[in-house]
Amino acid sequence: MSDEIISSSARCAHDTLLALRAACPVPSQFSPHADDVQGWLASELPLDAPTRERLGRAGFARYAGRLYPDATEADLRMLTALFTWFFLVDDACDRNAPEEIRALRDGAVAVLRDGPRLRHPGLVGPLRRLLVSAWREPQRRMPAHWRLRFADAVAHHLDGSWQEAVNKATGHAPGVEEYVELRRATSAAYVSYPLVEFITGRPLPDAVYHHPQLGQLRAVGNDLLSWYNDIASLDRDAAISGGHNLVLALAAAHHVPVSTAIGLAAERWHESMRRFVSLRATAPSFGPALDPAVTAHLDGVARAVRGTIDWTMESARYALAKEGPLPAASGVGTPPF
């Protein structure tokens, strides 16, 4: 593509991101501890100085603070460490061969399911130390069924990263629906949702967590944050993703320019947001003993959508913010739920 076309697509993507943010009915929320934890991240994680500096600019504590605004400062530190681990893994998966990703996946799942005493050659060094440290409190405080559910979510995420790496290695660019399903794994949103139960101390029974309507809402919420991220990372993905981006998949499927495909992606986002609002408004009741925990869980899914939007626009990871961090609360309108 010519520089002029790339510039035009970049402008279109940025304008679309702003419009989608304005259309999001979920209000912004932000932890009062996020900036202090961001400072802690820069000095305390078991990583080398250049990596800590790069991660500090990305603002992962602010991201965690938007998704879990009610977390204590200590818990927000743990969540920030875990978020940092996932983003480091994401960067590693962009570089590594499929067999290395598979080994990393097996090593991480071994730590989560069997504890830190079991060592696996696929997970070593700073990545292992960071995961072991971040997992200590959830392992201590949460019941076995929740820990297994979380480990399964991590396995699903890294299986998706492995599949994407296989696709790239074989030159396979996924079609739209294939990509949407794969993106639900690679986004790691399904990993973030159980952490709401950790923060509230109210783990849901598996039968409730896996209720079909709650599962649908989680999937749609995952799509909303993933597709927003795809538009934000479009320039980078066009260069290295091998077609693993909703906009690129739509452009290929419909034989249209990337700028037109951005509009198609935005239309899908708006349609999914309408469905999300409807699913949230009609969520079933599970009785007075469980409904507060279910409400907290669904609120957490909504916060993941809005928090990802706000963080994407301010993080140096995407270089979209022109005026520094967004205000702590920048919600638009009144939430419909």
HELIX and SHEET records of a PDB file:
HELIX    1   1 ASP A    3  ALA A   23  1                                  21    
HELIX    2   2 ALA A   34  GLU A   44  1                                  11    
HELIX    3   3 ALA A   49  ALA A   58  1                                  10    
HELIX    4   4 PHE A   60  LEU A   67  1                                   8    
HELIX    5   5 GLU A   73  ARG A   95  1                                  23    
HELIX    6   6 PRO A   98  ASP A  114  1                                  17    
HELIX    7   7 GLY A  125  ARG A  141  1                                  17    
HELIX    8   8 ALA A  144  THR A  170  1                                  27    
HELIX    9   9 VAL A  176  THR A  186  1                                  11    
HELIX   10  10 ALA A  189  SER A  192  1                                   4    
HELIX   11  11 PRO A  194  THR A  200  1                                   7    
HELIX   12  12 ASP A  206  TYR A  209  1                                   4    
HELIX   13  13 PRO A  212  ALA A  232  1                                  21    
HELIX   14  14 LEU A  234  ILE A  240  1                                   7    
HELIX   15  15 LEU A  246  HIS A  254  1                                   9    
HELIX   16  16 VAL A  258  ALA A  281  1                                  24    
HELIX   17  17 ASP A  291  GLU A  314  1                                  24    
END                                                                             
